[in-house]
Amino acid sequence: MTPETLATCHARAFRNSGRAWSAEEFATLLGSAFVFAVGDARAFVLGRVIADEAEVLTLATDPDYRREGLARACLTAFDASARARGATTAFLEVAEDNAPALALYRAAGY
């Protein structure tokens, strides 16, 4: 996925809350050997693995594709890729009032 593709999906996902990340920000992050993305133009997870820890930096799902299991599939792919990179634990941050995200992350074992 290109930084532009990530930025477009992120902007659609966060158009009503938060600040969407720019293509330049995604390009900078992806320039790190530790950072990777899984998913496609409809939904993705961007994260990193440092030593044995994985961190979800952001997850975005285009509103037109929500409730189709894409975010869960992306988290599953992220976890597998993180394990392949040596991660034994994973973490993320989420707003306490973001009930849909909390439900997703809890169901995924976070």
C-alpha positions in Angstrom: 0.0 0.0 0.0 1.2 3.5 -0.8 1.3 6.3 1.7 -1.4 8.0 -0.5 -3.7 4.9 -0.3 -3.2 4.8 3.5 -3.9 8.5 3.9 -7.1 8.3 1.8 -8.5 5.5 3.8 -7.5 7.2 7.1 -9.1 10.4 6.1 -12.4 8.7 5.3 -12.3 6.7 8.5 -11.5 9.7 10.7 -13.5 12.4 8.9 -15.9 12.9 11.8 -13.4 12.5 14.7 -9.8 13.0 15.2 -7.2 14.1 12.8 -6.4 12.1 9.7 -2.8 11.5 9.0 -1.2 12.8 5.8 0.5 10.8 3.0 3.7 12.5 4.1 3.3 11.2 7.7 2.6 7.7 6.4 5.7 7.9 4.2 7.8 9.0 7.1 6.6 6.1 9.3 6.9 3.5 6.5 10.5 4.7 6.0 11.4 3.0 9.3 12.5 -0.6 9.1 10.3 -1.4 12.1 7.0 -0.1 10.7 4.7 -2.0 8.4 1.1 -2.0 7.2 -1.4 -4.8 6.5 -4.7 -4.5 4.7 -5.8 -2.7 1.6 -7.6 0.5 0.5 -10.7 -0.5 2.4 -9.1 -1.2 5.8 -5.6 -1.4 7.3 -3.5 -1.6 10.4 -0.2 0.3 10.6 2.1 -0.8 13.3 5.6 -1.5 14.4 7.7 -4.2 16.0 10.7 -3.2 18.2 12.5 -6.0 20.0 9.7 -8.4 21.1 6.9 -5.8 21.3 4.4 -4.9 18.6 2.4 -1.7 18.7 -0.7 -0.9 16.7 -0.1 2.7 15.6 -3.5 3.2 13.8 -6.3 1.1 12.4 -8.6 2.6 9.8 -11.7 1.2 8.0 -13.4 3.1 5.2 -17.0 3.8 6.5 -18.4 2.2 3.3 -16.8 -1.2 4.4 -17.5 -1.2 8.1 -19.2 -4.2 9.8 -17.7 -6.6 7.2 -14.9 -8.1 9.3 -12.1 -6.2 7.6 -10.7 -4.6 10.7 -10.7 -7.9 12.5 -9.0 -9.5 9.5 -6.4 -6.8 9.5 -5.7 -7.2 13.2 -5.3 -11.0 12.6 -2.8 -10.3 9.8 -1.0 -7.7 11.8 -0.6 -10.1 14.7 0.8 -12.8 12.4 3.2 -10.5 10.8 4.3 -9.1 14.1 5.0 -12.6 15.4 7.0 -13.4 12.3 9.1 -10.3 13.1 9.7 -11.6 16.6 7.0 -9.9 18.7 5.7 -11.9 21.7 3.4 -9.2 23.0 1.3 -6.5 21.3 -0.3 -3.3 22.6 -2.3 -0.3 21.4 -3.9 2.8 22.8 -7.6 3.6 22.3 -9.9 6.3 23.6 -12.1 5.1 26.5 -15.2 6.4 24.8 -14.6 4.6 21.5 -16.9 1.7 22.2 -16.7 0.1 18.7 -12.9 0.0 18.8 -12.9 -1.3 22.3 -15.2 -4.1 21.4 -13.1 -5.0 18.3 -9.8 -5.0 20.3 -11.2 -7.0 23.2 -12.6 -9.6 20.8 -9.2 -9.8 19.2 -7.5 -10.4 22.5 -6.1 -7.0 23.2 
